[in-house]
Each structure stands twice: as C-alpha cells, then as structure tokens.
Amino acid sequence: MHKAGVPVFCLSIFSLVLAAYPLGSQSSADRTLASFKKLDDYPLYVMHYDGDYGFGEYLKRGVRTNPEPDRSGRAEVGSLACSCFAVRTRDGRVLVGRNFDWSEHPALFLFTAPPGAFASVSMVDMSYLGFDRGAPAEKNMRQLLRSPFLPFDGLNERGLAVTMMAVPHSEGGRDPQKITIDSLAIIRLLLDYAGTVDQAIDLVGDYNVVFDGGPPIHYLVADSSGDSAVIEFSDDEMRVLRGDKSFQVSTNFLLSPNPPQNNRTACWRYNRVYETLSRAKGEFSLENGMDLLRSVSQTGEHPTIWSCIYDLNARDVRVVMGRNYGRVHRLGFTDGGR
C-alpha cells in the first residue's frame, strides 16, 4: 500500500485532482495560509480556508468518464485499519466516533465555508500534500491550498458527519451518463451539500466513484436526527446499509450483502465496539466514546493517527492525536473566528 515510504494515494488519482483546479485569488490564498497554526506536537495543525476552492468546477468535470474496474487495489482485511461508529444516546445526542489508523503522518483540522455550500470541519492527512512530521517547509506551503480535496472525515454545519474506512475491494460504477469522482471527493461532496443521510445517499448515487491506486474504501454517514448508513460499492453498484438500531458500527470489511447481526465477526475491533454499544443501551457519553476509541486504538504497522468524537448536535469535535488520550482538543464551528 506504500511505495518507497510515500502513500500510494499521492502517486495516483489524487495527484491529478490536486493539479487540476484553481487555488482562488492571491488575497484569499494569503489569508488561508496566514491562518495555519500548530495545535499539537504530534503534529496537528489547524487552518481556515478562505473562500472558494473550486469544488463545484471539479464536480462538473470529475476525473474521467466510464472507468474500467480496477481490481488491483484488493487487500487482505488483516492489513487494513480504522474503526467507526454512530450512536444515539438516551438524552438525544448523536455521536460519531472514529479512529483513523494508517501511518504516523501529520494532520490538519480544516475549516471551510465555500460560497453556496455548507460550512464544515474536516481532518486531513497532510502526507498526501507532501508533508511529514517535521516542520513544514516554506516551499510546500501552497500545497495546503489543496487540502479541501483531501478530507478523511468531517462534520458540516447541518450536523452531517462522514467517515471512511479501507475495505478489501470497491467498484464504484461505470455509468457513462454519470461524472466520475475520486473516493475522497465523496466526503467533500457530502460535507458541502448534504444535510441528511437521505440527501447523502441521493448525492452519492449521482456519481461513479474511482478507487484507483489507493485503498478501496466505504463510508459511514450519520446526521443529527440519529439516522445513519454505511455506503459501499461492490460489482459496480452502490449498496446502502441503513442503521436499524440505536447505533451502527463499521470497520474494514464489506457489510453487504450479508451484514453481521451481532459481534461475531473476524474483526475484533468491530466486535468490541458492537458489544460495548449494545450493552450501553443509549447510556453513552462523549467520555464513553473516547474511552471506546482508546480500547480499539492500534500500534504497530498501522497505528492510530487520530481519534475523533463528532457531536452532531453541538456541532463540535473532540480530537486526540497519536493515542495521547490525556490531551483532548475540542474544536467546533465557533472556533472558526468568522
């Protein structure tokens, strides 16, 4: 999944996406880069994107049309990582928990508020922009202006949260009547334009999705009403698995066509999260959520880079970097300062 220490995402479809679209005006770019600050020594940075980043233009053109299916990205489940859940608590709060397990990469907490779209916050793995965990080099700084195209999870102002996880394979459709977009653009699409899970499903259905060169993924989407769904792709069809309980869990195996009905799967992280939420019966808090993420966090080949709890009603996020659960950052839309 890596070449010479560089994530394959960088070497494939995302390099085309990042090169294809304008960065906006110089004044907008200057304001964006001036907001870039270090928040945590892992490191975690924060940045406020000023203005439009050209995503509407991207959606008109996409990456290519009618792609051939790419089976080369298939992977063994044991080599993949990430744990996600959505839960409705007894007091009416909706929480989405997410461990992003990959490699020891720097992260960016990104605020966006483009014209004609929803404001959102998202987490970006900065290695896909050419950064490592050292101090950012001045020559790389303008790459940060591409960060809206690389959300790995996030929450928008309407209370819709989106996360993703790697799976053994995904085939995202070859309908010649549809624009084809890349797999992380799906997350940006939903953060910018979906206010509910139903809207998210409809939006995703309007596009083919290409997974070339990087891990195939599926998505967990939830909204502030407590609705949730896992969206995945198999045999060139979108498959939607709606949450039918007070919680929904997803890790690194495809749930369709036979979703598990309990905690007896080959993934110990799925089993532990499912069992914990099942026992809780809605008696669940933000602190419980972070404790649960800690219990399924990982070291080794694919360590946990960040753990996030998204509060869909309060519209804020708790973030822990590098399994340092003694230091929790709380960030939300009011932290945008504008």
C-alpha positions as CSV (number, residue, x, y, z in Angstrom):
1,M,0.0,0.0,0.0
2,H,3.1,2.3,0.0
3,K,5.9,2.9,-2.4
4,A,9.3,4.0,-1.1
5,G,7.6,5.4,2.0
6,V,5.2,7.6,0.0
7,P,1.4,6.9,0.3
8,V,0.1,5.5,-3.0
9,F,-2.8,7.9,-2.8
10,C,-0.3,10.6,-3.7
11,L,1.0,8.7,-6.6
12,S,-2.3,8.1,-8.3
13,I,-5.6,9.8,-8.8
14,F,-5.1,12.5,-6.2
15,S,-2.1,14.0,-7.9
16,L,-4.4,14.6,-10.9
17,V,-7.1,16.1,-8.8
18,L,-4.8,18.4,-6.9
19,A,-3.2,19.8,-10.1
20,A,-6.4,20.4,-12.0
21,Y,-8.2,23.2,-10.2
22,P,-7.6,26.8,-9.4
23,L,-6.5,27.9,-5.9
24,G,-8.5,31.1,-5.8
25,S,-7.3,34.7,-5.6
26,Q,-3.9,35.6,-4.1
27,S,-5.5,37.5,-1.3
28,S,-7.7,34.5,-0.4
29,A,-4.7,32.3,-0.5
30,D,-2.7,34.6,1.7
31,R,-5.5,34.8,4.3
32,T,-5.8,31.0,4.2
33,L,-2.1,30.3,4.7
34,A,-1.9,33.0,7.4
35,S,-4.4,31.1,9.5
36,F,-2.2,27.9,9.5
37,K,-1.2,27.2,13.1
38,K,0.2,24.3,15.1
39,L,-2.1,22.9,17.7
40,D,-0.4,19.7,18.9
41,D,3.2,18.4,18.7
42,Y,2.2,15.1,17.1
43,P,1.7,17.3,14.9
44,L,-1.8,18.5,14.4
45,Y,-2.4,21.9,12.7
46,V,-5.4,24.0,12.2
47,M,-6.3,26.2,9.2
48,H,-9.3,28.2,8.0
49,Y,-9.8,28.1,4.2
50,D,-10.8,31.5,2.9
51,G,-13.4,31.4,0.1
52,D,-14.0,29.0,-2.8
53,Y,-11.6,26.1,-3.6
54,G,-13.1,25.1,-7.0
55,F,-15.0,22.0,-5.9
56,G,-18.1,23.0,-7.9
57,E,-15.9,23.1,-11.1
58,Y,-14.4,19.7,-10.2
59,L,-17.9,18.2,-9.9
60,K,-18.7,19.3,-13.5
61,R,-15.7,17.6,-14.9
62,G,-14.7,14.8,-12.5
63,V,-11.6,12.8,-13.1
64,R,-12.6,10.7,-16.1
65,T,-15.6,9.1,-17.6
66,N,-16.7,5.4,-17.8
67,P,-13.6,4.0,-15.9
68,E,-12.7,0.3,-16.3
69,P,-12.9,-1.6,-13.0
70,D,-9.7,-1.7,-11.1
71,R,-9.2,-4.9,-9.1
72,S,-5.6,-4.2,-8.3
73,G,-6.5,-2.4,-5.0
74,R,-7.8,-5.6,-3.4
75,A,-6.3,-6.2,0.0
76,E,-6.4,-8.6,2.9
77,V,-8.7,-7.5,5.7
78,G,-5.9,-8.1,8.2
79,S,-3.7,-5.4,6.6
80,L,-6.4,-2.7,6.9
81,A,-7.4,-0.4,9.8
82,C,-9.9,2.2,11.1
83,S,-12.9,1.9,13.4
84,C,-16.1,4.0,13.2
85,F,-19.5,4.1,15.0
86,A,-22.6,6.2,15.2
87,V,-24.7,6.2,18.4
88,R,-27.9,7.9,19.6
89,T,-27.7,8.5,23.3
90,R,-30.7,8.3,25.6
91,D,-30.6,12.1,26.1
92,G,-31.0,12.7,22.4
93,R,-27.4,13.3,21.5
94,V,-25.9,11.8,18.3
95,L,-22.2,10.9,18.4
96,V,-19.9,9.6,15.7
97,G,-16.6,8.1,16.8
98,R,-13.7,7.5,14.5
99,N,-10.1,6.1,14.8
100,F,-8.0,6.8,11.7
101,D,-5.4,4.1,11.7
102,W,-2.8,4.3,8.9
103,S,0.8,5.6,9.4
104,E,2.5,8.2,11.5
105,H,1.5,11.2,9.4
106,P,0.9,14.9,10.3
107,A,-2.8,16.0,10.4
108,L,-4.7,19.2,9.6
109,F,-8.0,20.3,11.2
110,L,-9.6,22.2,8.4
111,F,-12.4,24.8,8.5
112,T,-14.1,25.5,5.2
113,A,-17.1,27.8,4.3
114,P,-17.3,28.0,0.5
115,P,-20.0,30.1,-1.2
116,G,-23.2,28.2,-2.0
117,A,-22.2,25.2,0.2
118,F,-22.3,24.3,3.9
119,A,-19.5,25.2,6.3
120,S,-17.7,22.2,7.6
121,V,-14.7,21.0,9.6
122,S,-12.6,18.0,8.5
123,M,-9.5,16.1,9.2
124,V,-6.8,15.9,6.5
125,D,-3.8,13.5,6.4
126,M,-1.1,16.0,5.4
127,S,1.2,13.4,4.0
128,Y,-0.9,13.4,0.8
129,L,0.1,17.1,0.4
130,G,3.8,16.3,0.7
131,F,4.3,16.9,4.4
132,D,6.0,14.8,7.0
133,R,6.0,15.1,10.8
134,G,8.9,17.6,10.7
135,A,8.4,21.4,10.5
136,P,6.6,22.5,7.3
137,A,9.0,23.8,4.6
138,E,8.0,27.1,3.0
139,K,8.2,25.6,-0.4
140,N,5.4,23.2,0.4
141,M,3.0,25.7,2.0
142,R,0.9,26.4,-1.1
143,Q,0.1,22.7,-1.2
144,L,-2.1,23.4,1.8
145,L,-4.5,25.2,-0.6
146,R,-5.4,21.8,-2.0
147,S,-6.4,20.4,1.4
148,P,-10.2,20.7,0.9
149,F,-9.9,17.9,-1.7
150,L,-8.5,15.5,0.9
151,P,-10.9,15.2,3.8
152,F,-10.7,11.8,5.6
153,D,-13.6,12.5,7.9
154,G,-15.6,15.6,8.9
155,L,-18.8,17.3,10.1
156,N,-20.8,20.1,8.5
157,E,-22.9,22.9,9.9
158,R,-26.1,20.9,9.4
159,G,-24.9,18.1,11.7
160,L,-24.0,15.6,9.0
161,A,-20.8,13.6,9.7
162,V,-18.9,11.4,7.2
163,T,-16.1,8.9,7.9
164,M,-14.3,6.3,5.7
165,M,-12.6,3.0,6.2
166,A,-10.5,0.8,3.9
167,V,-12.0,-2.4,2.7
168,P,-10.7,-5.3,0.6
169,H,-12.3,-4.0,-2.6
170,S,-14.7,-1.4,-4.0
171,E,-16.0,-1.0,-7.5
172,G,-17.7,2.4,-7.9
173,G,-19.7,2.2,-11.2
174,R,-19.2,2.7,-14.9
175,D,-22.3,4.5,-15.9
176,P,-21.4,6.7,-18.9
177,Q,-24.2,9.1,-18.0
178,K,-22.5,10.0,-14.7
179,I,-19.5,12.1,-13.8
180,T,-16.7,10.1,-12.2
181,I,-15.1,11.5,-9.0
182,D,-12.4,10.1,-6.7
183,S,-13.1,8.4,-3.4
184,L,-12.2,11.3,-1.1
185,A,-14.2,13.7,-3.2
186,I,-17.3,11.8,-2.0
187,I,-16.6,13.1,1.5
188,R,-16.2,16.6,0.3
189,L,-19.4,16.3,-1.7
190,L,-21.4,15.3,1.3
191,L,-19.8,17.8,3.7
192,D,-20.5,20.6,1.2
193,Y,-24.0,19.6,0.0
194,A,-25.8,17.0,2.2
195,G,-27.7,17.9,5.3
196,T,-29.2,14.5,6.0
197,V,-28.4,10.8,5.4
198,D,-31.1,10.6,2.8
199,Q,-29.6,13.6,0.9
200,A,-26.2,12.0,1.2
201,I,-27.3,8.7,-0.4
202,D,-29.0,10.6,-3.2
203,L,-25.9,12.7,-3.9
204,V,-23.5,9.7,-3.9
205,G,-25.9,7.9,-6.3
206,D,-25.4,10.7,-8.9
207,Y,-21.7,9.8,-9.5
208,N,-19.4,7.0,-10.4
209,V,-16.5,6.7,-7.9
210,V,-13.0,5.6,-8.7
211,F,-10.6,4.0,-6.2
212,D,-7.5,3.7,-8.4
213,G,-4.2,3.4,-6.8
214,G,-5.2,3.7,-3.2
215,P,-7.1,1.5,-0.7
216,P,-10.7,0.8,-1.6
217,I,-13.0,2.4,1.0
218,H,-16.5,2.5,2.3
219,Y,-18.3,5.3,4.2
220,L,-20.3,5.7,7.4
221,V,-22.6,8.7,7.3
222,A,-24.8,10.0,10.1
223,D,-27.0,13.1,10.8
224,S,-28.2,14.9,13.9
225,S,-31.6,13.1,13.8
226,G,-29.8,9.9,14.6
227,D,-30.2,8.4,11.1
228,S,-27.1,6.6,9.8
229,A,-25.9,4.4,6.9
230,V,-22.9,2.7,5.6
231,I,-22.4,3.3,1.8
232,E,-20.2,0.9,-0.1
233,F,-19.6,-0.2,-3.7
234,S,-19.5,-3.7,-5.0
235,D,-19.7,-5.1,-8.5
236,D,-20.2,-1.5,-9.8
237,E,-23.3,-0.9,-7.6
238,M,-23.8,1.4,-4.7
239,R,-25.0,-0.6,-1.7
240,V,-26.6,1.2,1.3
241,L,-26.9,-0.4,4.7
242,R,-29.2,1.7,7.0
243,G,-28.7,1.7,10.7
244,D,-31.7,-0.1,12.3
245,K,-30.6,0.2,15.9
246,S,-29.6,3.0,18.3
247,F,-26.1,2.5,16.9
248,Q,-24.2,1.4,13.8
249,V,-20.6,0.1,13.6
250,S,-18.2,-0.2,10.6
251,T,-14.6,-1.2,10.3
252,N,-12.7,-2.9,7.5
253,F,-14.9,-5.4,5.9
254,L,-17.8,-5.0,3.4
255,L,-21.2,-5.3,5.2
256,S,-23.1,-6.3,2.1
257,P,-24.7,-8.5,1.0
258,N,-24.9,-10.1,4.5
259,P,-24.3,-7.6,7.3
260,P,-23.4,-9.1,10.6
261,Q,-26.3,-9.2,13.1
262,N,-24.1,-9.3,16.2
263,N,-20.5,-9.1,17.5
264,R,-19.3,-12.4,15.9
265,T,-17.1,-11.2,13.1
266,A,-13.4,-11.7,12.1
267,C,-12.7,-8.1,13.2
268,W,-12.0,-7.8,16.9
269,R,-12.4,-4.0,16.8
270,Y,-15.9,-4.3,15.2
271,N,-16.8,-6.9,17.9
272,R,-15.7,-4.8,20.8
273,V,-17.4,-1.6,19.6
274,Y,-20.6,-3.5,18.8
275,E,-20.7,-5.2,22.2
276,T,-20.0,-2.0,24.1
277,L,-22.7,0.0,22.4
278,S,-25.1,-2.9,22.6
279,R,-24.6,-3.1,26.4
280,A,-24.8,0.6,26.8
281,K,-28.4,0.8,25.5
282,G,-28.1,4.5,24.9
283,E,-26.5,5.3,28.2
284,F,-23.4,6.7,26.5
285,S,-21.4,10.0,26.7
286,L,-18.6,11.8,25.0
287,E,-16.2,10.4,27.6
288,N,-17.5,6.9,27.0
289,G,-17.0,7.4,23.2
290,M,-13.3,8.4,23.6
291,D,-12.7,5.5,26.0
292,L,-14.2,3.2,23.4
293,L,-11.9,4.5,20.7
294,R,-9.0,4.1,23.0
295,S,-9.9,0.5,23.6
296,V,-9.7,-0.2,19.8
297,S,-6.8,2.0,19.0
298,Q,-3.7,0.4,17.5
299,T,0.0,0.4,17.5
300,G,2.3,-1.4,15.1
301,E,2.2,-1.3,11.3
302,H,-1.0,0.8,11.1
303,P,-1.1,2.9,14.3
304,T,-3.9,5.2,15.2
305,I,-3.1,8.7,14.0
306,W,-6.2,10.4,15.4
307,S,-9.3,9.6,17.4
308,C,-12.3,11.9,16.9
309,I,-15.7,12.1,18.6
310,Y,-18.1,14.2,16.5
311,D,-21.0,15.7,18.4
312,L,-23.6,16.1,15.7
313,N,-26.0,18.2,17.8
314,A,-23.4,20.6,19.4
315,R,-21.5,20.7,16.1
316,D,-18.1,20.2,17.6
317,V,-15.3,17.7,17.7
318,R,-13.0,16.1,20.3
319,V,-9.7,15.2,18.7
320,V,-6.8,13.1,20.2
321,M,-3.6,12.7,18.3
322,G,-1.3,9.7,18.4
323,R,-3.2,7.8,21.2
324,N,-2.4,10.6,23.7
325,Y,-5.7,10.3,25.4
326,G,-4.6,12.6,28.2
327,R,-4.9,15.5,25.9
328,V,-8.2,16.1,24.1
329,H,-8.6,19.0,21.8
330,R,-12.2,20.4,21.5
331,L,-12.9,22.3,18.2
332,G,-16.1,23.5,16.6
333,F,-17.6,25.9,14.2
334,T,-17.3,28.8,16.7
335,D,-13.6,28.3,16.7
336,G,-13.5,29.5,13.1
337,G,-13.3,33.0,14.3
338,R,-15.6,34.2,11.5
